Amino acid sequence: MALGLLLFAGLALTDIYVCPIKAIFHLPCPGCGLTRGFSAILHFHLLDAIHYNLLSIPLFLTLGIATMSTLSDLLLKTKFIDQMKGYRFTRFQIINLIMIFALNWSMNILRGI
């Protein structure tokens, strides 16, 4: 986890953004723009983050909550993450997530991100 945070911090502080899917297929992937979006969030440029990838703010918040929960579990000896591991998505939730994912991907393609 620490290595991932260091890698993310290094990317966020530089202008190096490489998407292997876009480099190979010349089409943006659903995650294209997330690194730039996360970097924009860290610089408090929320509209830029939305422009780079519609899902950057919700994913940034989700990752932040997961990180804080993990730290809380480690420091306070709680079991929040263990409780979340057993969560089962309903069919309705899965369909909605797939639709949001597809919408975001099509927006990335239309905007040429």
PyMOL commands that set and color helices and strands:
alter all, ss='L'
color gray80, all
select helices_A, chain A and resi 2-12+20-25+34-42+46-52+56-76+80-85+91-111
alter helices_A, ss='H'
color red, helices_A
deselect
rebuild
show_as cartoon
